[in-house]
Amino acid sequence: MAGFDVGRICVKLLGREAGKKCVILDVVDKNFALITGPPKLNTVKRRRVNIQHIEATSERIEIKKGATDEEVAKALEKAKKNSFMKSEVKP
């Protein structure tokens, strides 16, 4: 489970948002994590996902557990990661 922590930036591997980046807000249990895009930035909605459907990147931001989408957006802006979050990856 190493690598999946609050603030970790991940890439969604499956689903309609496949290839888009997201931020982990909370690790629910060993199978699920709460993520967000945030939607204003790259259309990834706040939702619970199976951790097998996301892949951790080496990037992370400083946010508190369960942060709001606005707080996540501010943290991404502060860390200058907005363009990184908008770029898509081929899953």
C-alpha positions as CSV (number, residue, x, y, z in Angstrom):
1,M,0.0,0.0,0.0
2,A,3.0,2.2,-0.1
3,G,2.7,5.3,-2.3
4,F,-1.0,5.8,-1.7
5,D,-1.2,8.6,0.8
6,V,-3.2,11.8,1.2
7,G,-2.0,14.4,-1.3
8,R,-0.5,11.8,-3.7
9,I,-1.2,12.6,-7.4
10,C,-2.4,9.5,-9.3
11,V,-3.4,8.6,-12.9
12,K,-6.8,6.9,-13.4
13,L,-6.3,3.7,-15.4
14,L,-10.0,2.7,-16.0
15,G,-13.4,4.2,-16.5
16,R,-14.5,7.3,-18.4
17,E,-11.8,9.4,-16.7
18,A,-9.0,7.0,-17.7
19,G,-5.7,8.8,-18.4
20,K,-6.7,11.8,-16.2
21,K,-4.8,12.8,-13.1
22,C,-6.4,13.0,-9.6
23,V,-5.4,13.7,-6.0
24,I,-6.0,11.3,-3.1
25,L,-8.0,12.9,-0.4
26,D,-8.3,9.9,1.9
27,V,-7.5,6.2,2.0
28,V,-10.8,4.5,2.9
29,D,-9.3,1.0,3.4
30,K,-6.9,-1.3,1.7
31,N,-9.0,-1.4,-1.4
32,F,-10.5,2.1,-1.8
33,A,-9.4,5.7,-1.8
34,L,-11.3,9.0,-2.1
35,I,-10.1,11.1,-5.0
36,T,-10.8,14.4,-6.8
37,G,-9.6,16.2,-9.9
38,P,-10.8,18.8,-8.8
39,P,-13.6,19.0,-11.4
40,K,-12.9,22.7,-12.3
41,L,-9.4,21.8,-13.3
42,N,-9.7,18.5,-15.2
43,T,-13.3,17.2,-14.8
44,V,-12.4,14.3,-12.4
45,K,-15.2,14.3,-9.8
46,R,-14.8,13.6,-6.1
47,R,-15.5,9.9,-5.7
48,R,-14.3,6.6,-4.1
49,V,-12.2,4.5,-6.4
50,N,-10.6,1.0,-6.2
51,I,-6.9,1.6,-5.7
52,Q,-6.3,-1.0,-8.4
53,H,-7.8,1.5,-10.9
54,I,-5.3,4.2,-10.1
55,E,-1.5,4.4,-10.4
56,A,0.5,6.6,-8.1
57,T,3.0,9.2,-9.6
58,S,6.0,10.5,-7.8
59,E,4.3,13.9,-7.4
60,R,2.4,15.0,-4.3
61,I,0.9,18.1,-2.7
62,E,0.4,19.2,0.9
63,I,-3.3,18.9,1.8
64,K,-5.2,17.7,4.8
65,K,-7.2,14.5,4.8
66,G,-10.6,15.1,3.2
67,A,-9.8,18.6,1.9
68,T,-12.4,20.4,-0.2
69,D,-12.0,20.8,-4.0
70,E,-11.2,24.5,-3.4
71,E,-8.4,23.7,-1.0
72,V,-7.0,21.1,-3.4
73,A,-7.2,23.6,-6.3
74,K,-5.3,26.2,-4.1
75,A,-2.6,23.6,-3.1
76,L,-2.1,22.6,-6.8
77,E,-1.8,26.3,-7.7
78,K,0.7,26.9,-4.9
79,A,2.7,23.9,-6.0
80,K,2.6,25.1,-9.7
81,K,1.1,21.7,-10.8
82,N,-2.0,23.0,-12.7
83,S,-0.6,22.3,-16.2
84,F,0.7,18.9,-14.9
85,M,-2.8,18.0,-13.7
86,K,-4.4,19.1,-17.0
87,S,-2.1,17.0,-19.2
88,E,-3.5,13.5,-19.9
89,V,-1.6,10.2,-20.0
90,K,-2.4,7.3,-22.3
91,P,-3.5,4.6,-19.9
